[in-house]
Amino acid sequence: MTIRQLTPFGKPMLKHWLFDPAYKNLNHGSYGAHPAVVRDAQRAYQELADGRPDRYVRQLHAELLDEARQDLATLIIASRDECVFVRNATTGVATVLYNLNFQPGEVVIYFEPVYGAVENGITSLKEHTALQTRKVHIQYPISEDEIERRFHEVVLQTRKDGLKVRAAVFDTIHSVPGVRFPFERFVAICREEGILSVIDGAHGIGQIPLDMNTLQPDFFVSNCHKWLYTPRSAAVLYVPKRNQHFMHTTLPTSWGFIPTADSPHTSQTSKKKSSFEELFQFVATDDYSAYICVGAALKFRKEICGGENAVMRYCQKIANEGADTVAAALGTNVLQEPDLRPGEASQMRQCALTTVRLPIAVADDQAGAMPSGASVILTPEEADRASEFCHWTFLRKYDTFVPVFRHGSWLWTRLSGQVYLEKADFEWLGGILGELCEQIARKEFQ
């Protein structure tokens, strides 16, 4: 990719992306997107593989993968031999938990809300191993101190039950609702409590600054295809050297498998890489070209967007401006801490995902008074149908999409900030959401 001129954020940036001109991509957070120059880089790698398959798979793949891992390691401030690729964050979390080889009496604690596929993976692991689980129930808005209190309460009760808390799984940024979780705080808490921290950073890399050397989590995984602009699907799995002895297999088990009798730290002096690195170098035949597009994505972010800090600042800024705009249009509020003092910045909103309340209340018992700010009260079943109504209307009528979901006693929507969006996009969305909420209030979603 040749050096290009910086492009202003907002609509001028769209010329670099692959979206249909009629489609407005307001949901970058779900599946990510990549610019045309990154697509071109991926196709060039695919052509190399197609031209000389054996040479590519047996030689070039490993060389290019090492370069991409170094780029990622530099970005998240880690060592290259602590960073490997997996297909996505769900795969990364599942791989870590599988390798921990849980014994009778050992427990994993995780937080509600949790990404559904991760919870399903934990449930599946329970069905096949001795693993037990405990869940920390939290409902936003909630303070960081209260989240910590509830976590300690679950840890204490688990230990009183005679069980060992082996690991805790938590997010950098929740998917639904879209808010930043105080993951730095909980890494430190886990370290003090002797609990392994397993971070599902699906929305981390490319959206918020990350420093593994300072944070020192026990395990961390983050999607590159969401906010870093690589093609789908690619994720980085960070395992510090002190924990690499846990890692014996990939999912599926493949060529780098390390039998339990062997240690991932033991390798022949002639090897250029650790056994941990080789474990993830080639996991079954697949198209791994998305992995090696990290360099092209970073180059685009630097030469077209102005660098990592510029991208992160703008995405966070437009996500929050957009949220305030939509909330004003609906006469509601943006999800944030309940205990903020005047002028204090919300930590939950220090990211490019924001969550806005719709004027639609949800309750099992509808006999009570209408909550302040609500236009209608729905049953949980009606709320689910109303969400589906919004989703299909977005896709079929407006050629866009934002998630609408139930959390607590309200319906909410999640917004994604991105370099190709501007305030006018959210003004347009606010008008659409207002119309949909009026239809829902009239029960026109049946």
C-alpha positions as a printed Julia matrix, in Angstrom:
446×3 Matrix{Float64}:
   0.0     0.0    0.0
   1.47    3.34  -1.01
   1.59    6.25   1.38
  -1.59    8.29   1.1
  -2.91   11.57   2.41
  -4.88   11.79   5.64
  -8.63   11.7    5.09
 -11.02   13.69   7.32
 -13.22   11.61   9.59
 -16.9    11.3    8.8
 -18.41   10.99   5.32
 -15.12   11.67   3.45
 -13.73    8.48   5.04
 -16.42    6.3    3.4
 -14.54    6.3    0.08
 -12.03    3.88   1.61
 -14.61    1.34   2.78
 -16.51   -1.43   1.04
 -20.08   -0.65   2.08
 -22.89   -0.48  -0.46
 -23.57    3.25  -0.96
 -27.2     2.67   0.05
 -26.24    1.0    3.35
 -25.49    2.96   6.52
 -23.24    0.86   8.77
 -24.16    1.86  12.32
 -23.32   -1.52  13.85
 -19.56   -1.79  13.44
 -19.3    -3.42  16.87
 -20.98   -6.68  15.9
 -18.97   -7.85  12.9
 -16.37   -5.19  12.21
 -15.4    -4.01   8.74
 -12.2    -3.45   6.8
 -11.18   -0.89   4.17
 -10.54   -1.66   0.51
  -6.74   -1.52   0.81
  -6.84   -4.24   3.48
  -9.07   -6.35   1.24
  -6.52   -5.92  -1.53
  -3.72   -7.02   0.78
  -5.66  -10.12   1.78
  -6.33  -11.05  -1.82
  -2.64  -10.7   -2.62
  -1.81  -13.17   0.16
  -4.51  -15.53  -1.08
  -3.05  -15.37  -4.57
   0.38  -16.28  -3.17
  -1.17  -19.31  -1.51
  -3.06  -20.31  -4.64
   0.0   -19.88  -6.86
   2.36  -22.1   -4.87
   0.36  -23.86  -2.12
   3.2   -25.91  -0.65
   5.72  -23.08  -0.57
   3.16  -20.77   0.97
   1.89  -23.15   3.66
   5.27  -24.66   4.54
   7.36  -21.48   4.48
   5.74  -18.13   3.76
   2.78  -18.6    6.1
   5.0   -18.9    9.18
   7.19  -15.96   8.14
   4.24  -13.67   7.48
   2.52  -14.82  10.65
   5.6   -13.89  12.7
   5.58  -10.38  11.23
   1.89   -9.95  12.07
   2.43  -11.24  15.61
   5.24   -8.74  16.07
   2.97   -5.91  14.88
   0.33   -6.97  17.4
   2.84   -7.38  20.22
   4.15   -3.86  19.6
   0.61   -2.48  19.59
  -0.45   -4.06  22.91
   3.02   -3.71  24.49
   3.91   -7.35  24.91
   6.52   -9.79  23.63
   5.97  -11.54  20.32
   6.41  -14.93  21.93
   3.41  -14.15  24.18
   1.06  -13.4   21.26
  -0.57  -15.9   18.92
  -3.58  -15.9   16.62
  -6.95  -17.6   17.06
 -10.06  -17.28  14.94
 -12.07  -15.06  17.31
 -12.49  -14.11  20.96
 -14.99  -16.91  21.6
 -12.45  -19.46  20.37
  -9.73  -17.85  22.47
 -11.7   -17.95  25.73
 -12.79  -21.54  25.04
  -9.19  -22.57  24.3
  -7.89  -21.08  27.54
 -10.62  -22.64  29.69
 -10.2   -26.05  28.04
  -6.47  -26.01  28.75
  -6.95  -25.18  32.42
  -8.02  -28.8   32.95
 -10.4   -28.14  35.85
 -10.37  -30.59  38.73
 -13.18  -31.5   41.16
 -13.97  -28.6   43.46
 -12.66  -25.9   41.09
 -14.87  -23.0   40.03
 -14.97  -20.37  37.3
 -16.7   -17.1   38.19
 -18.14  -14.93  35.45
 -20.36  -11.87  35.21
 -23.92  -11.41  34.02
 -24.19   -9.83  31.48
 -21.88  -12.16  29.56
 -21.48  -12.74  25.83
 -23.88  -15.57  25.04
 -21.45  -17.77  23.11
 -18.9   -17.54  25.93
 -21.5   -18.58  28.49
 -22.57  -21.47  26.25
 -18.95  -22.56  26.05
 -18.62  -22.5   29.83
 -21.85  -24.49  30.15
 -20.6   -27.05  27.63
 -17.33  -27.37  29.53
 -19.3   -28.04  32.71
 -21.05  -30.92  30.96
 -17.76  -32.61  30.05
 -15.46  -31.82  32.98
 -15.48  -31.38  36.76
 -15.83  -27.59  36.36
 -18.32  -25.72  38.54
 -19.4   -22.12  37.96
 -20.7   -19.15  39.9
 -22.2   -16.03  38.36
 -21.94  -12.43  39.56
 -25.28  -10.82  38.69
 -25.04   -7.14  37.81
 -27.58   -4.89  36.15
 -26.63   -1.54  34.72
 -26.55    1.24  35.77
 -24.33    0.17  38.66
 -21.22    1.61  40.34
 -17.78    0.02  40.11
 -17.68   -0.3   43.88
 -20.92   -2.28  43.86
 -19.64   -4.58  41.12
 -16.54   -5.26  43.22
 -18.63   -5.85  46.35
 -20.76   -8.43  44.56
 -17.7   -10.16  43.14
 -16.11  -10.47  46.58
 -19.42  -11.74  47.94
 -19.52  -14.55  45.37
 -15.85  -15.43  45.95
 -16.37  -15.57  49.72
 -19.49  -17.72  49.46
 -17.8   -20.08  47.01
 -14.92  -20.59  49.4
 -17.33  -21.09  52.31
 -18.86  -23.88  50.24
 -15.49  -25.6   50.3
 -14.64  -24.86  46.66
 -11.62  -23.24  45.0
 -12.08  -20.25  42.72
  -9.66  -21.12  39.94
 -10.44  -18.45  37.35
 -12.63  -15.42  36.63
 -13.85  -14.47  33.14
 -14.74  -10.84  32.41
 -14.87   -8.34  29.54
 -12.97   -5.23  28.59
 -16.17   -3.8   27.1
 -19.5    -5.56  27.39
 -21.18   -6.41  24.11
 -24.75   -5.88  25.38
 -25.18   -3.4   26.92
 -22.24   -1.64  25.31
 -20.32   -0.22  28.28
 -16.72   -0.34  29.41
 -16.12   -2.81  32.24
 -13.47   -1.91  34.89
 -11.25   -4.76  33.74
  -8.02   -3.17  35.0
  -9.46   -3.09  38.51
 -10.53   -6.72  38.36
  -7.2    -7.97  37.05
  -5.62   -6.49  40.19
  -8.34   -7.99  42.41
  -7.85  -11.43  40.88
  -4.1   -11.19  41.42
  -4.63  -10.35  45.1
  -7.1   -13.23  45.49
  -4.96  -15.82  43.71
  -7.52  -16.19  40.89
  -6.55  -16.53  37.22
  -7.9   -13.61  35.16
  -9.31  -14.58  31.75
 -10.21  -11.44  29.81
 -12.68  -11.56  26.93
 -11.42   -8.44  25.21
 -13.49   -8.98  22.07
 -14.01   -5.2   21.76
 -10.6    -4.18  23.06
  -7.83   -3.97  20.5
  -8.22   -0.99  18.18
 -10.89    0.63  20.38
  -9.06    1.38  23.64
  -5.35    1.61  24.55
  -3.94   -1.7   25.83
  -0.68   -2.35  27.67
  -0.14   -5.99  28.61
   3.17   -5.31  30.37
   1.38   -2.97  32.78
  -1.96   -4.78  33.01
  -0.43   -8.26  33.41
  -3.57  -10.35  32.94
  -3.23  -14.11  33.1
  -4.95  -14.59  29.73
  -6.28  -12.03  27.25
  -7.99  -12.41  23.87
  -9.23   -9.7   21.53
 -10.75   -9.63  18.04
  -8.73   -7.82  15.38
 -11.59   -7.85  12.87
 -13.91   -5.69  14.98
 -12.04   -2.47  15.71
  -8.56   -2.94  14.22
  -9.84   -3.27  10.6
  -8.52   -6.7    9.65
 -10.79   -9.0    7.63
 -12.96  -11.52   9.49
 -11.95  -13.45  11.38
  -8.79  -12.86  13.4
  -8.04  -12.48  17.09
  -4.92  -12.18  19.23
  -4.46  -14.48  22.22
  -1.98  -13.14  24.77
  -0.54  -15.61  27.29
   2.37  -14.35  29.41
   5.33  -16.7   29.7
   4.46  -17.52  33.31
   1.22  -19.17  32.15
   2.25  -20.82  28.89
   2.79  -24.13  30.68
  -1.02  -24.42  30.87
  -1.38  -24.41  27.08
  -1.16  -27.9   25.56
  -3.69  -27.89  22.73
  -5.52  -25.71  20.29
  -9.19  -26.17  19.4
  -9.28  -28.37  17.43
  -6.2   -30.27  18.56
  -3.71  -30.09  15.72
  -0.03  -30.39  14.76
   1.43  -28.39  17.61
  -0.21  -30.51  20.32
   1.91  -30.89  23.48
   1.18  -34.07  25.48
   0.59  -33.39  29.16
   3.83  -35.14  30.06
   5.73  -32.48  28.16
   6.06  -28.85  29.16
   5.44  -26.02  26.67
   8.61  -24.44  28.04
  10.8   -27.36  26.97
  12.11  -26.99  23.46
  15.25  -27.93  21.62
  17.91  -25.25  21.52
  17.84  -25.41  17.72
  14.24  -24.2   17.67
  13.69  -20.58  16.78
  10.29  -20.47  18.49
   8.82  -21.67  21.73
   6.49  -24.65  21.81
   3.69  -22.24  22.69
   4.22  -20.31  19.47
   4.42  -23.47  17.39
   1.27  -24.78  19.05
  -0.78  -22.03  17.34
   1.24  -21.63  14.13
  -0.84  -24.02  12.05
  -4.22  -25.23  13.31
  -5.72  -27.43  10.58
  -6.07  -26.38   6.95
  -7.89  -23.05   6.69
  -7.57  -19.61   5.16
  -5.53  -17.65   7.7
  -4.92  -14.68   5.42
  -6.92  -12.4    7.75
  -4.23  -12.88  10.4
  -1.45  -11.5    8.27
  -3.4    -8.39   7.27
  -2.62   -6.76  10.63
   0.22   -4.79   9.07
  -2.0    -3.47   6.27
  -4.68   -2.49   8.79
  -2.21   -0.64  10.99
  -0.75    1.14   7.98
  -4.21    2.33   6.94
  -4.9     3.57  10.47
  -1.62    5.48  10.48
  -1.46    6.9    6.95
  -5.15    7.52   6.26
  -6.57    8.06   9.75
  -3.64    9.68  11.55
  -2.67    6.88  13.93
  -4.06    4.85  16.79
  -4.75    7.73  19.15
  -6.59    9.7   16.49
  -8.79    6.74  15.58
  -9.63    5.92  19.2
 -10.35    9.54  20.14
 -12.68   10.09  17.21
 -14.56    6.81  17.59
 -15.15    7.46  21.29
 -16.11   11.08  20.65
 -18.64   10.33  17.91
 -20.09    7.38  19.85
 -20.8     9.62  22.82
 -22.01   12.57  20.75
 -24.24   10.17  18.85
 -25.6     8.67  22.07
 -26.42   12.11  23.46
 -28.1    13.0   20.17
 -30.27    9.87  20.09
 -31.16   10.16  23.79
 -32.24   13.78  23.28
 -34.41   12.77  20.32
 -36.11   10.08  22.42
 -36.29   12.09  25.64
 -34.33    9.41  27.52
 -30.76    8.94  28.78
 -27.42    7.31  28.01
 -26.33    4.39  30.18
 -23.62    5.4   32.67
 -22.75    5.19  36.36
 -25.57    6.13  38.75
 -23.27    7.95  41.19
 -21.5    10.48  38.95
 -20.85   13.87  40.5
 -21.52   17.04  38.46
 -18.84   17.43  35.83
 -17.38   13.96  36.45
 -16.68   11.88  33.35
 -18.32    8.5   32.97
 -15.78    5.66  32.86
 -18.4     3.35  31.37
 -18.58    5.64  28.34
 -14.8     5.76  27.74
 -15.09    3.61  24.64
 -16.7     3.55  21.18
 -19.79    1.6   22.25
 -22.64    3.49  23.93
 -26.1     2.44  25.06
 -29.27    4.55  24.97
 -32.52    3.8   26.77
 -35.7     3.65  24.73
 -38.93    4.99  26.3
 -40.2     1.39  26.47
 -40.51   -0.18  29.93
 -40.56   -3.94  30.53
 -42.28   -5.65  33.47
 -43.83   -9.02  34.31
 -46.49   -7.24  36.37
 -48.04   -4.37  34.43
 -50.55   -3.42  37.12
 -48.34   -0.68  38.57
 -48.01    2.94  37.53
 -46.3     3.86  34.27
 -42.58    4.44  34.98
 -41.38    7.99  34.48
 -40.23    8.5   30.9
 -42.02    5.43  29.53
 -44.54    5.53  26.68
 -45.69    1.94  27.27
 -45.02   -1.08  29.49
 -44.42   -4.39  27.71
 -44.27   -7.91  29.03
 -40.88   -9.63  28.53
 -42.39  -11.64  25.68
 -43.73   -8.47  24.02
 -40.34   -6.8   24.51
 -38.62   -9.62  22.63
 -41.09   -9.3   19.76
 -40.66   -5.53  19.74
 -36.88   -5.94  19.46
 -37.3    -8.3   16.5
 -39.72   -5.83  14.93
 -37.1    -3.09  15.18
 -34.36   -5.31  13.76
 -36.32   -6.37  10.71
 -37.59   -2.83  10.11
 -34.04   -1.48  10.2
 -32.88   -4.05   7.65
 -35.84   -4.11   5.3
 -37.02   -0.49   5.34
 -34.02    1.64   6.3
 -31.03   -0.46   5.11
 -29.2    -0.14   8.42
 -29.03   -1.87  11.78
 -28.54   -1.23  15.49
 -29.25   -3.81  18.22
 -32.36   -3.3   20.34
 -32.46   -5.42  23.48
 -33.94   -5.83  26.94
 -31.76   -5.07  29.94
 -33.38   -4.76  33.32
 -36.71   -2.94  33.15
 -36.19   -1.18  29.79
 -35.47   -1.65  26.12
 -32.16   -0.17  24.99
 -30.19    0.32  21.8
 -26.41    0.06  21.32
 -24.5     2.5   19.14
 -21.06    2.1   17.58
 -18.75    5.02  16.88
 -16.5     4.76  13.83
 -14.27    6.92  11.64
 -16.78    6.99   8.75
 -19.7     8.21  10.89
 -20.69   11.7   11.95
 -23.36   13.39  14.06
 -25.85   13.6   11.18
 -25.95    9.79  11.01
 -27.17    9.63  14.6
 -29.66   12.46  14.07
 -31.13   10.33  11.27
 -31.17    7.27  13.53
 -32.85    9.21  16.34
 -35.73   10.07  14.03
 -36.17    6.44  12.96
 -36.04    5.17  16.54
 -38.64    7.76  17.54
 -41.03    6.47  14.87
 -40.44    2.85  15.88
 -41.01    3.62  19.55
 -44.34    5.25  18.67
 -45.38    2.15  16.76
 -44.36   -0.06  19.68
 -46.34    2.12  22.09
 -49.38    1.49  19.89
 -48.57   -2.26  19.94
 -48.1    -2.27  16.15
 -45.37   -4.9   16.27
 -47.56   -7.99  16.74
